[in-house]
Amino acid sequence: MKIAFIHYHLKTGGVTTVLKQQVETLRDTCDILVLTGEIPESPFLCDTVHIPGLGYDRKDQSRSDPQGIAAAVTRAIHLKWKGGCDLVHVHNPTLAKNRDFLKILKALQNKKIKLFLQIHDFAEDGRPLAYFSEDEYPQNCHYGVINSRDYNILLESGLKEKGLHTIFNTINPFKLNTTDAPQKNLVLYPIRALRRKNIGEAILISLFFKNNETLAITLPPNSPADMESYEQWKAFVKEKNLNVIFEAGLSHEFSELVMCAKFLITTSITEGFGFSFLEPWTAKKILWGRKLPEICHDFEKNGVWLDHLYTRLTVPVEWLGKEKFFRAWQAGIQKACSMFDIRIDKTNILHAFETITTNQTVDFGLLNEAFQKTVISKALSDKSHRDRLIFFNPFLSNPGNVSDKKTLIQHNMNTVLFHYNKANYKKKLFDIYSRVIKDTVCHNIDKKLVLSKFLSLEDFSLLKW
């Protein structure tokens, strides 16, 4: 097969990692070309062509002509293959990082190019600034998603099974040394500290570590919005003299940090695929923390054991001031509605608030950083407050503790390596590609329905929105 990939850039990140994995998986049996909006920072795994009009919008850049960019794409493809390619695999096309992107894809469709559009992230999932408010999503082409939740959402929003495919990511197992790395008194949260990674919850949990372990967070965020929150957390930790290290991954090899950690933690409130629920087991490490049922469903269906994770960290709403929290929560909803140009009845907001504060408690993951710091400060101020949190959340009495640790690690490692390996991934890619080439589809996405699925008031978190 002749496959052309399109992505805005090839910078280090989640989607670029997946793209690299796909190229690695296919390059022995397929002829591959990658078209990108930015010049790669380092040599890539296959032929690449830089087409600036495919990159992110920049303030200092004038708008390009979508037809001209589409023509540049087809020229690059025909320079590589005289007869053109079998299909074009496009990553994350529904994020408005490039305001002309959907018009470019439409122009490619008009040139009879078969498209496979793989969605990793939805603008409707808490990213209003990346929402295409005017353009419709491409019609009559094949789509791919990375979990069953997104598959069901798009199925309910107008796509047909014939043209909608799940493609679970493959994972890169940790290379285990023959000699065990010396374990340190360290608990590792191996992430780039975006707001949605909910590092405040990991900091709160660190107050309950049994043996005074250090919480290590690996990397800082990139975006200005996330950076402001991150710097404030660093200042808070310093002020309270907490046992937390930031940016551990900048001064230590990542694999070294993983291997010497007692266990790995996750407190994220939203994920696309959920690598963090799979990869630690291949390093023979316990993963402990918050479970995201909609994401973990696929893993558990394949046999990964995650029952030891919690789904809610309960705190008394009185610690926040119930009226104060309601005002902030309602304002967050109204802001999101304004940015997406939709309306939600105030009665529905009041009803949802009563639901999320049932028994005069609330999930810590729904709070913004200011409210989270209030809870942490309360827990620090008196042992009776920490005891109350343990009463609501018995798992806080011994974070990282699981029964029959060796069996859990071995079972999950075997299951992950069996289901999420490169051979399965290659087979799945070929199966999807053959259907994209063979099957004509006639369907479209109702964007309002997609938004209604993601903008759920009972899950509305001030960290995400």
N, C-alpha and C positions, 0 to 999 in steps of 0.2 A: 504493500500500500504506500501511497504518497500522501503524507500528512503534513499540513502546514498549521502551526500553532500561532495564536496571536495573544499577546499580553501587553499591558501598558508599559511594563518595565521588567528588568531581570534582577532587581535589587534583592538582597537577602530578605526573606520573609516567608510567610506561610504558603501563599499561592505559588511563589517562585519555587519553593521546595517541592511542591506537588508537580509543577511543570517539569522540573529536573528529573523527578522520579519517573514521570511518564516517558520522557526522552530516553532515560537509561533503560527502561523496560522495553522500549520498542525499537531502539536503534539497530539491533542486530537483524531485525526482520522487516523493518520499514525504512523508507527514505524520508527524512525529516528536515523541515525548515522551520525556524522560529522567526516571526516578525514582531518587532518590539518598538515601542515609542521612545526608548532611551538607549543610548550606546551602552552595552554591557560593561560593567566595571572590571570584569576579568574574563578571560576566554571561556566560552560556553562549550557545551558538550556536542554541539552540532552546528551546522551553518546557521548564521543569523543575519537578518537584514534590518537595518535601522530605518524606520519610517517615522519621522518626528510627529506627524499628525495623529499617530496612535497613542501618544503619551498623555500624561495628565495635563489638564489645563494649567497654564501659568499666567500670572497677571501681566507679565511683560511680553506676552505673545499674542499676536492678532489671530482671530478665528480663521481656521483653514476651510477649504472647500471640501465637504465630505465626498463629493464625486471624484475630486482630484486625488484624495487619499485612497479611495477604493481603487482607482486606476493604478496608483503606485503599488498597492497590494497585489493586484492581478499581474502587473509587470514583473514584480519580484518572483511571483509564483511561476510565471511562464519562462523567466530566465533560468530558473532551477529545473523545471520540467516543461519541455516543449508543448506537451499535450495537457498541461495543467495538473492539478492535484486531485486526489479522490475526495478530500473534504478539508474544511478548515475548522480546527478545534479552538474555540475562543474562551478565555478564562475571565470570569467575573464581569460579563458585559453589561449587567443591569445596574452597576454602580456608576453614578454620573461623575466619575473622576475626569471624564472627557465629555463635554456637553454635546459633541457631534458624533459620539460613538455609535449610537443607535442608527443614525442616518448613514454612517459608513457601512454598517452591517446590512441595512436595507439596500444600499447600492450594490453590495456584493451579491445579495440574493437576486437582484435584477440581472446580474451577470451570470446567473444560473450556477453559482457556487454553492455547494452543499455545506451547511453550517451545523456544527455541534456546539451548543452554548452551555458551558459548565459554570453553574452558580455555586460559589463558595460562601458568599455573604450577601444578605439582602439589605437594601437601604431601608426597607420597611421595618427592619429589626433594630430600631434605635439609631438610625443614621439619616436623619431628615436632610442633612446638607448634601448627601450623595443620592438624593431621590430625583428621578426624571419626572418632574411634575407635569410636563407637557407631552412628551413623546410616549407612545405606546411601546411595549416590549415587542421584539420581533415575532412575527406570526409565521406559522407554517414551516417551522424548522424544529429540529430535535434539541431537547434540553437534557442536561444531566445535573443531578444534585448529589450531595455527599452524605445524606442521612434520610431515614424514613419520614421524619417529621416534615422536612422540606418537600419530599416526594408527595406526601398526602396534601400538603397545603397547595401545591401547584395543580394536583389532580382535582382538588375541590374548586380551584380558581380557573378552570377551563381547559387545561391540557389533557390530552388523551394518553392512555397507557402506551400506545404504539410509538409515541414520540417523546416519552419521558423515561429517563433511566436513572437508577441509583448506581453510583460508582464510589464505593467506600475506598478511602485512601489506603495505600500500603504504608507500612511503617519500617523505619530503619532500626533494626535491633541494636542494642548496645553490644559492643565487642567486649566480652568478659575476659579479664586477665586470668591466667592460670593461678596466680596468687591473689588472694583477696586483699583489696586496699584496706589500710588501717582505718577503722571506723572512728569518726570524730563525733563530738557531742553537738551534732548539727542536724537540723531539719530543713530540707530544701524545698523552696517553692520555685520551680524551674520555668519562669515566664518572663516576658517583657511586661513591665508593670503598667498595663493599660488600666483605665478606671474599671472596666468591666471584669478585670481579674480580681477585683474585690480584695485588695491586699489588707485593708483594714480588718477584715475577718480573720485573716491569717495572723495578724498582729494581736488581735483579741485572744485567739486560741493559744498563742505563745505564752500568755500569762498563766496558762494551766499546764504547761509542760512539766512532767514529773521530776525530771533530773536537770532542770535549769538549762535545757538545750538552747542553742542559738538558732533563731530563724534566719535563714539566708535567702534573699530574693535575688535572682540572677541578673536581670538586665533592666535598664531604665526604658521608658517609653520613647517614641520618636515625635509624636504629634504635640503641638503646643497645648492643646486642651488637656491631654493626659499628663503632660509635663508639669503643669501648674499644680494639679492634685498631688502628683508624686513628690514634688519638692515640699509641699505642705506636710505630707506624711513623714518625710525625712526629718523635718523640723520638729514635728510632734514627738517622734521616737527619741530624738536627742533631748528634748525638753523633759520627757518623762524617764529618761535614762533606761530605755527598754533594751532587751537583749536581741536586737535585730541588726543584721548586716544588709546593706543595700549594694547592688552592683557587684555581687560576688563573682559573676561571670566575666567581669572585665579584668580581673586579676588572677583568675584560676581557670584551668581547662574545665570545660563543662563536664566531660566524662569523669574527671577527677572528683568534682563536687558531688556528682551523682553517686559514685562508688563509695565515697567516704561518709555519706549521709546515713543517719539512723533510719529515716524514712522520708518519703516525698509527700508533699501536701498540695491540695488544690482547693481553692475557695471561689473559683470563677462563677459568675452568675449567668454567663451565656457563652456558648461555644458554637463553632460551625461543625467541624468533624469530631473533635475531642481526642486529639493525640494523647493528651495528658492522662487519659483513663487507660491507655494501652501500653505506652512505651516503658513506664517504670518497671513493669513486670519482667521485661526482657533484660533488665539490669539486676534481676533478683532482689528488687526492692519493694517494700510495701508502699502502696498509694493510700493515703488517708485524707478525708475531708468531705467537701460538699459534692453530692451527686446531683447531676442534672438528668432527671428521668427521661425527658424527651430525647436527649442525646444518647444516654446510656442504654436505652431500650434495644438498639441494634446490637450493641456489644453483649448484653445479657442474653439476647436471643441466640447469639452464637456461642454462648456458654461461658462468657467471662463472669466471674463471681464478684459482685460489687455491693452485696447486701450490708457490708460493714460501713459503708459511707452514709452520711446523714443528708437529708433533703431540706432541712430548715434549722436555723439557729435562732431559737426563741428568746426575745428580750421583753421586759415589761415596758409597755408603751408609756407608762407614767414617768419613766426616767427621761423621756423626751419632751413631755408635755403633749398630751394627745391633740389639743387644739392647734398647737404650733406645728406639729407633724402634719396634721390634716391640711393646714394652709399651704405648707411647702409641697406636699404630695399633689394636691389639687392644682397648684400653680404649674407643677411639672407636666401634668396631663394637659392642661390648657395650652401650654407652650408647644407641646408635641402636636396637638390638634391644629394649632395655628400654622405650624411649619408644614404640615401635610395637607392643610386646607380641608379639614374635616370637622364635624361637630359631634360632641358626645353629650347626651342629656345629663343634667346635673343630678337627677335622681339616680341614674346609673352609677355616677361617681360616688354618691353617698352610700349606695348599697354595697358597692365594691369595697369602700373603706371600712364599713362594718364587718365585711367578710375578712379582710386582711388583719383586722385588729380584734378578732374573736378572742374571748377570754382576756381582754385587755392586754394582749401581747401582740408582737409583730416580728416578722422575720428580719434579722439583721441585714440580710442581703437586699432588702428593699430600701434601706436607708442611704442617704448621701453621706459624704465624708464628715460633715459637721455633726450630724446625729451619731455617726459611728464613733467619733471621738468622745462624744458625751458618754456613750455606753462604756467605752474603754476607761475613761477617767473615773466613772462611777465604780467600775470593777476594781480599779487600782486603789480607790480611797478606803475600802473596807472589806475585810474577809467575808463579812455577812452578805455583801453584794455578790461576791464570787460564788459563794455557796448557793445563792438564789439562782444564779445562772446554771450551776450544776444541777439544781433541782429541776429546772426547765429542760436542760440538755444533759442527761446523764453521761453522754459520750465525752463531755468535757472533763470528767473525773480522771481520764487517762488517755489523752490524745495519742493516736498512733498505735494504740493497743488493739490487737485482733486475736481471736482464738485460733490455734493451730496455724501459726504463721507460715511454717515451712510448706504445709500442704496447699495453703492459699496461693503462695508465690509460685510453686511448681505448677499447679493447675492452670493458673492464669497465664504464666509464661508459655506453656505448651499450647493453650487455646489461642493466644494472640499470634504465635508463630505459625500455627496451622491455618488460621483464617485470613491473616493480613500480610501474606507474603507476596513476593514479586511474581511468582508463577500464577497465582490466582488473579492478581491485578492485570497481568498481560492478557490472560484469557478473557477477562471481563471487558477490557478495552477493545480487543478484537471483535468481540460479540457486538458491542455497541456500535463500533465503526461500520461493521457489515450491515447493520440495520439502518444506520444513517444513510449509507450509500444506496441501499436497496428500497427502503420504505419511504414513500411520499406521505407527508402528514398535512392535515388541514385543521389547525387549531390556533387559539390565541389565549393570552393570559388576561384575566380581569384584575387589574391592579388594585381596585378598591377592595376586592375580596382578599387579596394577599395582605393588604394593610390591616384589614379587620382581624385576620388570624394572628398577626404579630402584636398588634396593639391591644393586648389583653389587660384589662384593668386589674384583675386579681394577681397579675404577675408584674405590675408596673413598678419598676425599680428606679429610684432617683439616681442611681449610679450609672444606669444605662441611658436614660433619657435626659 
